[in-house]
């Protein structure tokens, strides 16, 4: 499956590419718990490596929180700003 990844600004994203999370759209926050929102909000400004898209075209971002706990989130590329 060769899906083309598109960021919010319609710029192409490449598998294993590094992106900086600049902003998160409100729609995404509405899907998360308060704790998840806080953890994700702390990632704004940080660089992330893009993982393979899933079968629905969502990208996987992995990151560690302040307590060194690994978090993985699947995000529709249209809901994030790089």
C-alpha positions as a Markdown table, in Angstrom:
| # | Residue | x | y | z |
|---|---|---|---|---|
| 1 | Unk | 0.0 | 0.0 | 0.0 |
| 2 | Unk | 1.6 | 3.3 | -1.1 |
| 3 | Unk | -0.4 | 6.1 | 0.3 |
| 4 | Unk | 0.8 | 9.6 | -0.1 |
| 5 | Unk | 1.0 | 11.5 | 3.2 |
| 6 | Unk | -0.2 | 15.1 | 3.1 |
| 7 | Unk | 0.3 | 17.5 | 5.9 |
| 8 | Unk | -2.3 | 20.2 | 6.9 |
| 9 | Unk | -0.7 | 22.7 | 4.5 |
| 10 | Unk | -0.8 | 20.2 | 1.6 |
| 11 | Unk | 2.9 | 19.7 | 1.8 |
| 12 | Unk | 3.9 | 16.0 | 1.2 |
| 13 | Unk | 5.3 | 14.0 | 4.2 |
| 14 | Unk | 7.7 | 11.2 | 3.7 |
| 15 | Unk | 8.0 | 8.0 | 5.7 |
| 16 | Unk | 10.9 | 8.3 | 8.2 |
| 17 | Unk | 11.0 | 12.0 | 7.6 |
| 18 | Unk | 11.4 | 14.3 | 10.5 |
| 19 | Unk | 8.8 | 16.9 | 11.2 |
| 20 | Unk | 8.3 | 19.5 | 13.9 |
| 21 | Unk | 4.9 | 19.6 | 15.5 |
| 22 | Unk | 3.9 | 23.3 | 15.3 |
| 23 | Unk | 0.2 | 23.1 | 16.3 |
| 24 | Unk | -2.7 | 20.7 | 16.8 |
| 25 | Unk | -6.1 | 21.5 | 15.6 |
| 26 | Unk | -9.0 | 21.7 | 18.1 |
| 27 | Unk | -10.8 | 18.8 | 16.4 |
| 28 | Unk | -8.0 | 16.4 | 17.4 |
| 29 | Unk | -8.1 | 17.6 | 21.1 |
| 30 | Unk | -11.9 | 16.8 | 21.2 |
| 31 | Unk | -11.0 | 13.2 | 20.5 |
| 32 | Unk | -8.5 | 12.9 | 23.4 |
| 33 | Unk | -8.8 | 12.7 | 27.2 |
| 34 | Unk | -7.6 | 15.7 | 29.3 |
| 35 | Unk | -4.4 | 13.8 | 30.2 |
| 36 | Unk | -3.7 | 12.9 | 26.6 |
| 37 | Unk | -4.3 | 16.5 | 25.6 |
| 38 | Unk | -1.7 | 17.7 | 28.2 |
| 39 | Unk | 0.9 | 15.1 | 27.0 |
| 40 | Unk | 0.4 | 16.0 | 23.3 |
| 41 | Unk | 0.4 | 19.7 | 24.0 |
| 42 | Unk | 3.9 | 19.3 | 25.6 |
| 43 | Unk | 5.1 | 17.9 | 22.2 |
| 44 | Unk | 4.4 | 21.2 | 20.3 |
| 45 | Unk | 7.7 | 22.5 | 19.1 |
| 46 | Unk | 9.4 | 19.1 | 19.2 |
| 47 | Unk | 10.6 | 17.1 | 16.2 |
| 48 | Unk | 9.2 | 13.7 | 15.4 |
| 49 | Unk | 10.0 | 10.9 | 13.0 |
| 50 | Unk | 7.1 | 9.9 | 10.7 |
| 51 | Unk | 6.2 | 6.2 | 10.9 |
| 52 | Unk | 4.4 | 4.2 | 8.2 |
| 53 | Unk | 0.8 | 5.3 | 7.6 |
| 54 | Unk | -1.8 | 2.8 | 8.7 |
| 55 | Unk | -4.4 | 1.4 | 6.3 |
| 56 | Unk | -6.5 | 4.5 | 6.9 |
| 57 | Unk | -3.7 | 6.9 | 6.0 |
| 58 | Unk | -3.1 | 8.0 | 9.6 |
| 59 | Unk | 0.6 | 8.6 | 10.6 |
| 60 | Unk | 2.1 | 7.3 | 13.8 |
| 61 | Unk | 4.0 | 9.6 | 16.0 |
| 62 | Unk | 6.0 | 8.2 | 19.0 |
| 63 | Unk | 7.4 | 10.3 | 21.8 |
| 64 | Unk | 8.4 | 10.1 | 25.5 |
| 65 | Unk | 6.7 | 12.3 | 28.1 |
| 66 | Unk | 8.5 | 14.0 | 31.0 |
| 67 | Unk | 8.4 | 10.7 | 32.9 |
| 68 | Unk | 10.1 | 8.8 | 30.0 |
| 69 | Unk | 6.9 | 6.9 | 29.2 |
| 70 | Unk | 6.6 | 6.1 | 25.6 |
| 71 | Unk | 3.4 | 7.3 | 23.9 |
| 72 | Unk | 2.2 | 6.4 | 20.4 |
| 73 | Unk | -0.6 | 8.3 | 18.7 |
| 74 | Unk | -2.2 | 7.8 | 15.3 |
| 75 | Unk | -3.1 | 11.1 | 13.7 |
| 76 | Unk | -4.8 | 12.1 | 10.5 |
| 77 | Unk | -2.2 | 14.3 | 8.8 |
| 78 | Unk | -4.9 | 16.9 | 8.1 |
| 79 | Unk | -5.3 | 17.5 | 11.9 |
| 80 | Unk | -1.8 | 18.6 | 12.6 |
| 81 | Unk | 0.4 | 21.5 | 11.4 |
| 82 | Unk | 4.0 | 20.9 | 10.4 |
